[in-house]
């Protein structure tokens, strides 16, 4: 077996001497002769609290790699903490992917185990792995255990939004709200709702990039360490088989990921991440594929924010493989996994253990609940809505726009008692796309005006060019493209304009005559809200980021460069 790392370590010349000598530090001589060098790309960080436990997971991976005859190598990579980073972690997803790709290519490694948990970490790692195309396998960090407050379970994220709205409505005191804080996060791990972190772990498994059955194991469950150990062993086998992302990630893989996304009621954020990963592989995935493949798949998982239960219930009930067994006829049987075998081969022994948490095909939570792709005069290149998390009576709606020109404008005016708004209005927030914010933040699920909350209103149609948290809920039209900052019609909407939404017809329209719209220009407040960085990553990002409908990657990062490095370092 010809190892890539031999380009560094084989031979007796000065360069080979340097590469070996500086890596000695107690390892045996045979570490450099025929043993696969396996990097452990680890996003552990105290500032990414959902990933803080990944050093322990990495230790189990190390044991597995060494047991299988490989040499494990810790490789800390950029970590993005969703709850901590301002203005939004999404601003750095592409940077994390680029940095990880370059580190994998530049170093003497033959394969990599990717450790991620928080929302952007698994997407950035998969984007990197797809571009460098070395044998790669994911170990998701797992969800946290369920916390309880006043005798009831808490869904992290989802119940933050719910409880904070109750405070604003006057039905929950600030003191009680604060008391819930210590109960919200009970253990290590990422969000325990079907938020973006849980969704991306599930999508990674459906793509075939994890050992089947791994996604959804709670972070505090010792079986995660067992799975990490086995994944370390598998990474060595993948190098021997030359099983790279480019050899098993195909259109069929993305087909299955879209089916899984719909069946679990997953986050809309997965759409933009899957588009970006496909772009690195040169796979022509489009928004239309999500609607064609996934929009009419039944939602089978009764999990917050679309349902009642949480991720440790999901794992207990049978996990992703039990869900996929129910929709097996919708899967592409040709799609392979990191094991070298088709995904569908792992579904025979995957029963549902709790049909309340994971529904059968005959008794779905929602008959057709996948993410719907909308188009129309307000979103010529597309927008998304998640029907399973929306109010059924609002899926066909017509109302007057109430426009906010920036997130600051929104916060300044939303609770103004004189704001001209009612339950039939359509709330519009712009300047929140990839270029405009920058980074496309999770602000689309706008809190409702206090005066409407006090009247008992709990949902309204909301439209935005940004994203929303996977833990959020409501009738939210998001990822509107082109965004306002890229010249989209959203920049031209005025308060009082009528907007019509028809999810069944897949339409979102601004009822303003085309000639009138052509005469309009964005107002000063809208333009003033757009990002205008002068230097650094933000400047590079704004100058090169693409729109949400193609994954919001940088234009010069799409595609791949492979793993070859032609020049020596000395």
Order of alpha helices (4+ residues) and beta strands (2+ residues): alpha-alpha-beta-alpha-beta-alpha-beta-alpha-beta-beta-beta-alpha-alpha-alpha-alpha-alpha-alpha-alpha-alpha-alpha-alpha-alpha-beta-beta-beta-alpha-beta-alpha-alpha-beta-beta-beta-beta-alpha-alpha-alpha
